[in-house]
Structure formats: structure tokens, C-alpha cells
Amino acid sequence: MALAMVVVGAVALAVAMLGAWAGAVAVGAAMLVVEGLVALQLWRWFLEPLGLPALSLAQIIGINLLISTFTWQFGRRASENDLVARLAAWGSFMAATFAIGYIVSRFL
């Protein structure tokens, strides 16, 4: 009986963690699209009148990803002196950026 309770608790925890992860992915995707829409409108207002070509939402999101790749900075947390934690954060950011960029490139 105790083992069954532990298994049920572990499954419930795993489902909760998966739900939190899926929620974070959904919020991140929504934020990326909103940022892209804002940047797209700013592009249309200020850069197209100067003769620059019109861009699609996917192109704007790609440019946003490219810029964030070059400007991302390591977080200033308690672990800022922990090289392994900083490299893990950097690697996670680069992997996520690459994956998102690949998905967005499918819409070009």
C-alpha cells in the first residue's frame, strides 16, 4: 500500500512538472509572437518608409532570435561564479534558440 502511494505521488509530481513545462513553453511562444508583432509594426512604421523591404512575421522573429543570440548575457545570480552552471545556462539558451529558429524557418 505504501509503495502504491509513493508511485501515485511520483506520477502526480511528474504530471505537474510536465504541465508546468508545457505552460512555460506556451507562454514563451506567445511572448515570441507578441514581440515579433510589435517589431513587425515598428519596422513597417519606421523602416519601410526609408525604402527597406517589407518583412514577414517569421523573418522578424528570426532577426529577433539572431540579435538575442549575440546580446544574451549570463544571469546575475548567486551561481555567477559557478562556471558549470553558467555554461549549462548558456548551452540551454543556445539549444533553445536554435530549436526555435529551426521551427520559425519552416514558415519562411
Backbone as JSON, one array per atom type, in Angstrom:
{
  "sequence": "MALAMVVVGAVALAVAMLGAWAGAVAVGAAMLVVEGLVALQLWRWFLEPLGLPALSLAQIIGINLLISTFTWQFGRRASENDLVARLAAWGSFMAATFAIGYIVSRFL",
  "N": [[0.82, -1.19, 0.0], [1.92, 1.27, 0.8], [3.91, 1.55, -1.11], [2.39, 1.85, -3.41], [1.25, 4.32, -2.9], [3.5, 5.94, -2.97], [4.25, 5.62, -5.65], [1.99, 6.7, -6.94], [2.18, 9.33, -6.0], [4.64, 10.06, -7.15], [4.0, 9.9, -9.87], [2.02, 11.87, -9.99], [3.56, 14.1, -9.37], [5.31, 14.11, -11.57], [3.49, 14.6, -13.65], [2.58, 17.13, -12.9], [4.96, 18.57, -13.13], [5.43, 18.28, -15.88], [3.2, 19.6, -16.84], [3.75, 22.2, -15.92], [6.05, 22.71, -17.4], [5.05, 22.57, -20.01], [3.3, 24.72, -19.89], [5.12, 26.81, -19.53], [6.47, 26.7, -21.97], [4.37, 27.36, -23.71], [3.76, 29.98, -22.86], [6.22, 31.2, -23.42], [6.29, 30.9, -26.22], [4.08, 32.46, -26.93], [4.97, 34.95, -26.04], [7.12, 35.33, -27.78], [5.82, 35.57, -30.24], [4.25, 37.87, -29.79], [6.28, 39.79, -29.33], [7.4, 39.67, -31.88], [5.26, 40.63, -33.45], [5.05, 43.27, -32.5], [7.62, 44.25, -33.2], [7.43, 43.91, -35.96], [5.42, 45.75, -36.64], [6.68, 48.14, -35.88], [8.8, 48.07, -37.68], [7.38, 48.39, -40.07], [6.34, 50.97, -39.7], [8.61, 52.64, -39.37], [10.89, 51.83, -40.9], [10.24, 50.76, -43.43], [9.25, 53.09, -44.81], [11.68, 54.28, -45.36], [12.66, 52.92, -47.45], [13.42, 50.3, -47.06], [12.91, 46.75, -47.44], [9.69, 45.1, -47.12], [8.95, 42.9, -44.44], [8.19, 39.56, -43.32], [6.33, 38.09, -40.57], [7.67, 35.8, -39.65], [10.27, 36.31, -40.58], [10.91, 38.58, -39.08], [10.81, 37.52, -36.46], [12.93, 35.74, -36.7], [15.08, 37.55, -37.03], [14.94, 38.77, -34.55], [15.63, 36.57, -32.92], [18.26, 36.19, -33.81], [19.52, 38.58, -33.02], [19.15, 38.39, -30.24], [20.74, 36.2, -29.73], [23.32, 37.21, -29.95], [23.32, 39.14, -27.99], [22.62, 38.07, -25.55], [23.06, 37.71, -22.07], [24.77, 36.23, -19.34], [22.93, 35.24, -16.49], [22.69, 37.17, -13.5], [23.08, 35.75, -10.88], [23.24, 33.98, -7.75], [24.89, 31.95, -8.46], [26.77, 32.94, -10.17], [29.51, 32.71, -10.13], [29.89, 30.09, -10.56], [31.13, 28.14, -12.86], [30.27, 25.84, -14.25], [27.47, 25.93, -13.97], [26.94, 28.31, -15.31], [27.82, 27.69, -17.9], [26.03, 25.65, -18.48], [23.63, 27.08, -18.48], [24.11, 28.8, -20.63], [24.43, 26.92, -22.73], [21.88, 25.75, -22.72], [20.33, 27.96, -23.44], [21.35, 28.48, -26.03], [20.7, 26.08, -27.34], [17.89, 26.1, -27.16], [17.35, 28.46, -28.57], [18.31, 27.76, -31.1], [16.56, 25.62, -31.72], [14.06, 26.92, -31.72], [14.54, 28.76, -33.76], [14.85, 27.01, -35.92], [12.24, 25.97, -36.11], [10.79, 28.32, -36.68], [11.96, 28.97, -39.13], [10.78, 27.19, -40.84], [8.48, 28.43, -41.58], [9.12, 30.28, -43.47]],
  "CA": [[0.0, 0.0, 0.0], [2.79, 2.44, 0.87], [4.58, 1.66, -2.4], [1.41, 2.38, -4.36], [1.11, 5.76, -2.61], [4.71, 6.59, -3.46], [4.17, 5.63, -7.12], [0.96, 7.68, -7.31], [2.76, 10.64, -5.73], [5.67, 10.32, -8.17], [3.31, 10.16, -11.14], [1.38, 13.18, -9.86], [4.63, 15.09, -9.45], [5.77, 14.14, -12.95], [2.44, 15.26, -14.45], [2.61, 18.55, -12.54], [6.16, 19.16, -13.72], [5.21, 18.34, -17.31], [2.24, 20.68, -17.05], [4.46, 23.47, -15.73], [6.95, 22.86, -18.54], [4.23, 22.9, -21.19], [2.82, 26.08, -19.7], [6.24, 27.73, -19.78], [6.7, 26.72, -23.42], [3.26, 28.1, -24.33], [3.95, 31.4, -22.55], [7.38, 31.65, -24.18], [5.9, 31.02, -27.63], [3.2, 33.62, -27.05], [5.8, 36.15, -25.91], [7.9, 35.47, -29.0], [4.93, 36.06, -31.29], [3.9, 39.26, -29.47], [7.47, 40.59, -29.63], [7.51, 39.73, -33.32], [4.23, 41.52, -33.97], [5.44, 44.65, -32.18], [8.77, 44.6, -34.05], [6.95, 44.0, -37.34], [4.73, 47.03, -36.81], [7.7, 49.19, -35.84], [9.51, 48.0, -38.96], [6.51, 48.98, -41.08], [6.2, 52.41, -39.47], [9.82, 53.45, -39.4], [11.94, 51.41, -41.82], [9.74, 50.65, -44.8], [9.25, 54.39, -45.5], [13.04, 54.63, -45.77], [13.0, 52.12, -48.62], [13.78, 48.91, -46.73], [11.83, 45.85, -47.89], [8.73, 44.58, -46.14], [9.33, 41.6, -43.89], [7.11, 38.75, -42.75], [6.45, 37.85, -39.13], [8.72, 34.8, -39.44], [11.57, 36.97, -40.77], [11.13, 39.46, -37.92], [11.14, 36.66, -35.32], [14.3, 35.26, -36.95], [16.01, 38.65, -36.73], [14.91, 38.9, -33.09], [16.44, 35.47, -32.37], [19.65, 36.44, -34.15], [20.02, 39.64, -32.14], [19.22, 37.91, -28.86], [21.88, 35.29, -29.63], [24.54, 37.99, -29.76], [23.24, 40.06, -26.84], [22.24, 37.39, -24.31], [24.09, 37.76, -21.04], [24.57, 35.29, -18.25], [22.18, 35.79, -15.37], [23.45, 37.62, -12.32], [22.51, 35.03, -9.75], [24.22, 33.54, -6.75], [25.79, 30.98, -9.07], [27.52, 33.58, -11.26], [30.89, 32.25, -10.08], [29.89, 28.66, -10.85], [31.35, 28.02, -14.3], [29.44, 24.77, -14.81], [26.09, 26.42, -14.04], [26.88, 29.33, -16.35], [27.92, 27.01, -19.19], [24.76, 24.94, -18.68], [22.63, 28.09, -18.85], [24.44, 29.24, -21.99], [24.12, 25.82, -23.63], [20.42, 25.63, -22.79], [19.85, 29.1, -24.23], [21.71, 28.29, -27.44], [19.91, 24.96, -27.88], [16.51, 26.56, -27.31], [17.33, 29.44, -29.66], [18.46, 27.01, -32.36], [15.33, 24.87, -31.97], [13.01, 27.88, -32.09], [14.9, 29.27, -35.07], [14.53, 25.99, -36.91], [10.78, 25.92, -36.27], [10.37, 29.56, -37.35], [12.44, 28.93, -40.52], [9.84, 26.39, -41.62], [7.4, 29.31, -42.01], [9.61, 31.22, -44.49]],
  "C": [[0.87, 1.26, 0.0], [3.52, 2.65, -0.46], [3.65, 2.25, -3.44], [1.24, 3.88, -4.15], [2.33, 6.53, -3.11], [4.68, 6.7, -4.99], [3.15, 6.66, -7.58], [1.5, 9.1, -7.09], [3.81, 11.01, -6.76], [5.04, 10.64, -9.51], [2.64, 11.53, -11.1], [2.41, 14.29, -9.97], [5.13, 15.23, -10.89], [4.76, 14.86, -13.85], [2.43, 16.76, -14.16], [3.81, 19.24, -13.16], [6.01, 19.3, -15.23], [4.23, 19.45, -17.65], [2.89, 22.04, -16.91], [5.38, 23.74, -16.91], [6.17, 23.26, -19.78], [3.68, 24.31, -21.09], [3.91, 27.1, -19.98], [6.54, 27.83, -21.27], [5.62, 27.53, -24.12], [3.41, 29.6, -24.08], [5.13, 31.95, -23.34], [7.06, 31.83, -25.65], [5.01, 32.23, -27.84], [4.0, 34.92, -26.95], [6.61, 36.4, -27.18], [7.05, 36.03, -30.13], [4.55, 37.52, -31.03], [5.08, 40.18, -29.75], [7.65, 40.75, -31.14], [6.49, 40.67, -33.94], [4.55, 42.99, -33.7], [6.59, 45.09, -33.07], [8.35, 44.75, -35.51], [6.25, 45.33, -37.59], [5.72, 48.19, -36.77], [8.49, 49.24, -37.14], [8.68, 48.7, -40.05], [6.4, 50.5, -40.93], [7.47, 53.18, -39.79], [10.85, 53.07, -40.46], [11.46, 51.22, -43.26], [9.65, 52.01, -45.51], [10.63, 54.85, -45.96], [13.51, 53.8, -46.96], [13.43, 50.7, -48.32], [12.62, 47.99, -47.09], [10.9, 45.44, -46.74], [9.17, 43.19, -45.69], [8.1, 40.87, -43.37], [7.34, 38.59, -41.25], [7.57, 36.85, -38.84], [10.11, 35.43, -39.6], [11.9, 37.87, -39.58], [11.51, 38.63, -36.69], [12.55, 36.11, -35.48], [15.34, 36.31, -36.64], [16.08, 38.85, -35.22], [15.75, 37.81, -32.44], [17.93, 35.7, -32.62], [20.25, 37.5, -33.22], [20.14, 39.14, -30.71], [20.36, 36.91, -28.67], [23.17, 36.05, -29.33], [24.51, 38.86, -28.5], [22.88, 39.39, -25.54], [23.39, 37.42, -23.33], [23.75, 36.77, -19.95], [23.83, 35.98, -17.12], [23.09, 36.16, -14.21], [22.8, 37.01, -11.08], [23.63, 34.66, -8.78], [25.26, 32.62, -7.37], [26.66, 31.61, -10.16], [28.99, 33.18, -11.26], [31.01, 30.77, -10.4], [29.95, 28.47, -12.36], [30.45, 26.97, -14.93], [28.0, 25.24, -14.96], [25.94, 27.46, -15.16], [26.96, 28.7, -17.74], [26.64, 26.23, -19.5], [23.67, 25.91, -19.1], [22.86, 28.56, -20.28], [24.08, 28.16, -23.01], [22.63, 25.63, -23.8], [19.83, 26.74, -23.64], [20.14, 28.9, -25.71], [20.9, 27.16, -28.07], [18.46, 25.38, -28.11], [16.39, 27.55, -28.46], [17.43, 28.74, -31.01], [17.16, 26.28, -32.71], [14.2, 25.8, -32.41], [13.29, 28.44, -33.47], [14.59, 28.29, -36.17], [13.02, 25.94, -37.18], [10.29, 27.14, -37.04], [10.8, 29.53, -38.82], [11.54, 28.1, -41.41], [8.69, 27.23, -42.16], [7.86, 30.32, -43.07], [9.27, 30.75, -45.87]]
}
